[in-house]
C-alpha cells in the first residue's frame, strides 16, 4: 500500500518518525511535513507566496521525505499535486503531540491534513497521542494506527473516509478494542491579559479548563484510558435547519 504521511508538528517531530518506522517494512511511504511546528493551523493553505519544498534525509528511515514552507493542509496538496501524481492509497496525519479530541478538531492541523486528503478522494486517518507531564507515548498510537490499516479494506471504500484516532498515555487495557464514538464538547482556554504601557494590551493562553465530559464521547473514554476512533464529516451543512430556513426564505413563512 502506498501511504502519504503528513503532520503539523514538523518534519523533525518524533511522532511522524515513529509512525514511519512502524509502516515502512510493509508499505511504501512518502513523508511530507512542514519545515517547522505548525500546530493549530486548522485548514489554512498558502495562497500569496510560493511553497518551498526541500528533500530531507531522516535518520533510520529509508523513504523519501520532504519539508515544505506551508501548512499541514499544504503538505497533502503538495503530495497529491506534485510528489506522488495522486497515486496514494491512504493518508496518515500524525502522530500528533497531544490529543485532538472534542471540538479541538476544529483547530487541528493534524485533522485538517487528513480532511484535505478526502478532497482528493483519498481515505485518511488523523493520529494523535496524549501529552502527559512532558511525555508522549507514540508507540501506542503507532501500533493502533497500524492495526487500523490492517483491518480496513481500503480498496473497497467507495466513499470519503476521515477517521480521527486518539490514544491515551496509559491504556486501560491493550486488548480492549478501540472505542468508536462521537466527539465531545469544547475545552476552554484560560487567557491572561497584560498591559504594554503604551495603550496596547496583549492576550495569551496560559492553560486549559475542561468542561463536563459527556457520555459516549472521545473525551470521556480517553479519560478512562481507552483509545478512541471517530469517523468525521467535513460537510458543515445543518440539514436539520434546511427545510425551516427554506420555508422562511422561499415561502415567506415566519421563522419560529
N, C-alpha and C positions, 0 to 999 in steps of 0.2 A: 504494500500500500504506500502511496506517495503522500507524505504529510508535510504541511507547512506549519512551522512553529513561529509564533509571534508572542509579544508580551507588552507590558507598559513599564516594566522595571528597568529596561535597558539591556543591551546586548551582553553586558558582563554580569548580569544578575544570576545568582546561583540557581534560582528556580527553573529558568529555561534550560540551563546546563544539565540539571538533574533529570528533567523530562527528556531531553535529547538522549542522554546516556541510557535511559530505560527503553527507548524506542529504536535505537539505531541498529540493533542486531537483527530485528525482524522487519524493519521498514526502511524505505528510502525517505530521508528527511532533508528539508531545507530550512534554515533558520534566518528569519528577518526580524530585526528588533530595533527600537530607537537607539540612537547613539548614547543617550543619557536617560535618566529617570523621567518618565512622562506620565506618572500616575494622575488619576482624577481628570484626565483629558476628555472623558466621555467620548463622543463620536466626532470630535473635531478632525478636520482634514486641512491640509496645507493647500492654499489657493494662490497666494500672492507672491510666492518666491519658489524657486526650483528646489526639489528634494535631492539632497546629495546622498549618493549610495556608495558605500565603501565595502569591499570584501574584507572579511576578518578571519583570522585563524584562531580557533578556540582550542585550548589545551585539552587533550584527551577526547576530542570529538572530531571524528573523521567525516565531516559533512560540510557542504557549502554553507557559509554563514555571511550575513551582510548586516551592517549597521546603516540606518538611514537618519536623516536630519529631521524627519517628520514625526507624526503621531502614531499611536498604535493602529488606528484605522488605516493610516497611510501604509503601514507595513504590509497589510494584506493587499491593498491596491497595487503597490509596487510588485509584490509577488505575483499576483494574478495577471497584471498587465505587461510585466517586463521579464521577470526572472524565471517564470515557470510556464509561460504561454497558456496559462489557465489549466494546465494539466495537474490538478491536485485532487486527491480523493477526500481529504478531510483537513480542516484547520484546527489546530490546538493552540489556545492562547493562555499563557502562563508559564510556569506556576507562579501565581501572584503572591507577593509577600504580604499576607493579610487576607482576611475573608472578604468576599464580595457577596454578602447576603442582604436580605431585606431590600430596602429601597436604595442601598448603596450601589446597586447595579446601574442606576441612572447616571452615576458619576464615573463609573469604572471604565478605564481604558481597556482593561483586560476583556471585559464583557463586550465592549463595542468592537474590538478587533474580531471577536467571534461573530458578532452580528454582521459585520462588513463582509465576511465570507459568504453569508447567506445571500447577500445582494448579488453575488456571482453564482448563486445556485449550488454552493458547496456546503455540506454539513459541517458543524463545528462544535467544539467543546471549550468552554472557559473553565480554567482550573485555578483554584485559589486555596491557600493553606493558612490556617490560623497563626497569627503572630502572638507569641506568648512570652512575656518577660524578656524581650530582646532576641527570641529564637523562633525558628520556623521549622516544622517537620516536613521538609519537601519530599522525603522518601515515601511517606504515607500517601501524599497526594499523587505522586508519580505512579505508585502501584495501583491506586484506584483508577487513574486515567487509563493505564494500560489494560486493566480488566474491562473497562467500558468499551474500548476499541475492539477487544477480542470478542465481546458479546454482541456488539452491534453488527448487523449485516449492512454495511454502508451501501453496497451496490443495489440493495433492494429498497433504499429510502427514496421515495419519489416526491417528497415534499420538503421544503426548507426545514432544517432542524438546528436549533441552538440549545445546547444543554449547558447548564451552569452547575459545576461541581465544586463543592466546598468540603474541606476536611478539617476536623479539629486537631489540636496539637496532641491530645491524648485520646485515642479511640476508646469508646465504651467497650467494644469487643470486635476485633478484626474480622471475626467470622459472621457478624451480623450484617445483612445486606444493607446497601445504601438506602436511606430514606428518600423516596421520591415524593416531593412535597411542593407546596406553593411558597412564594417569597413572603417574608414577614414584613412588618411595618418599618417606619423610618427610625433612624438612630440619630438623635440630635447632637449637634456640636456645642461645646462651651466656647463662647467668644470673650475676648478681653479687649477693651478699648483703651487707647493711650493718647494723650495729647502731645503733639510735637512741639508745642510752644510757639508756633507761628501761625496759628489759626487752623492748622490741619489736625486731623485725628486719624489714627490707624486702628484697624480691626484685625485680630488674628485669632486662629483656632488654638485653644490651649488644652482641649480634652474632649471626651465624648460622654454623652449621657444616654444610657439605654432607656428605651421606653418599655412598656409592658410587652412581654413575649406572648404572642398569640398562639393558640393551639394549632397543631399540624402545619407549622411553618418551619422554614430552614433555620431561622434564628433560634427557635425553641429546641429543635433536635440537635443543633450544633452545641448548644449549651449543655446538653445531656451526654455529649460525647459521641454523637453519630455523624457519619458523613452524609451529606445531602446532595440531591440532584433535582434540579428544577428545569423543565422544558420552558423556554422563553419564546415570546412572540414580540415582534417589533412593530406590529400594526397598532397604532395609537388610537384608531377609531373607537369611539364609545358607541357600540352597537345598541346598547340599552336606551340611549337617548336619541338614536337616529330617527325613529318614527315620530317621537314627540316634537323634535325640532323641525322636522319636515312639515308637520301639520301647522306649526306656528308660522313658518315662513311661506310655505307654498299655498296653504289653505286658509291663512289669516285667522286661525283659531287662537284663542287665548292660551298662553303658556301658563300652566298651573303646576 
